[in-house]
Amino acid sequence: MVRVLVGELASAVGGTVTVKGWVETLRLQSKVQFVVVRDHTGAVQVTHRRGGAGDALGELLRGLTVESAVEVTGRVVANPVVKLGGLEIVPERVVVASVAEPGLPIGPETGAEQRMNWRFLDLRRPARRLVFEVQTTVERAMREVAAEQGCTELHTPKLMGTASESGAEVFEVGYFDRTAYLAQSPQFYKQMAIAAGIDRVFEVGPVFRAEPSFTSRHATEFTGVDVELAWTDGAEEVMAFEEAMLRRVLERVAERHGAEIERHWGTPVVVPELPFPRLTMAEAMQKLRAAGWDAEGVREDLDPEGERLLSALVAEETGHEFVFVTRFPASVRPFYHRRPDGEPGLTDSFDLLWKGIEITTGAQREHRYDRLVAQAAEQGMDTGPEGPLGRYLDCFRYGMPPHGGFGLGLGRVLMQALGLPSIRDAVFLFRGPNRLEP
Ligand code: AMO
């Protein structure tokens, strides 16, 4: 029989249907047997009144286990006594597609590591699966905006012959008789695309970082959303692009999943006002220090505590969940960030914080060959034609337009959108220094 989704049963009352899903709970009494069956749209009670000897269906239900995969055919009956949606299925036929072994390896109290070992079971809980429904909406909204804005979607290589950006955080992999590196950012390739005349670049793809970080927001493999825009005047234009994209994302998320996110995770989805607040790094530092952060006055960059506090202070003042921090010191930024004219100690760059966490780094890029080479050399990088930057620097030798862009961590966006405690909960299968399985 054709499958009917549990979420559609209300319109099938009086009819005979087949639902397909997992056994969520079993209450098998001598006279009545209750089986709650769950699919991805909801859960329904199956009620079987036992018929004495020869009750084959009753015997079959007696052999069921929680999380077995079943197909239940029966009549949909309205019953106001049933808490679950006010209806039940009176079964005529039950097929056990696949029986679950008794004694599940995880339960509601299981710790994070064990849950990750059994992630496929963990994800059967609707609250956890919701993340990927939201992710689908987020990516779709991003693509929608990127397309409207004239972006071309690219897929840049993740295997590289030389380490990108900096050598420290890159994974080496065996590559025939030599070593390859896993891309720690599409940075150089998206800029190469600008040099290739692709006016606006958009990419969603894997990013690898060999960072031995054990925080709730670091993964060794994550999904990056990257944008690069040609002919920008400065980072302001890039920020305007990003805030418009995020507003659309949150409009869609609020519309489609707002109620469920609130119900499962207690997190309100707020559609942000435009423009987002902006603070220069100098202003941010002043605010933070006035609130007691960095008592020694020695820091040049925000640490996680600084990010949390700054977001809290901005939220208090403006009611906004986002804040762009701009004009970072050159000493804490990569060599390819452009420095404003006459201010060599600063960069025309930004980070975007959302509810206490950095979700983006972006910048106007240095597109002038000589300055770019000088800035790379200043950071001790080999700028020779045979060096790791050779092919990248070539892009700036034959007419490179001014440009700017940003990189956004998708897992961090989901973490903040749902209010998840860790990036481990925001990705299908987490990868960290101690986790390569399953
Ligand atoms: P950055 O290194 O700041 O910038 O990375 C961009 C964004 O990616 C996310 N992110 C991470 N997410 C999970 N685990 C990690 N280990 C991790 N590291 C970073 C964050 C971060 O803001 N090339 C630049 C971007 C650009 O300038 O266009 C870059 O890679 O959300």
Residues whose N, C-alpha, C, O or C-beta is under 5 A from the ligand:
A	BS01	AMO	Q184 S185 Q187 R209 R217 H218 A219 F222 E358 I359 T360 T361 G362 A363 G405 F406 G407 L408 G409 R412
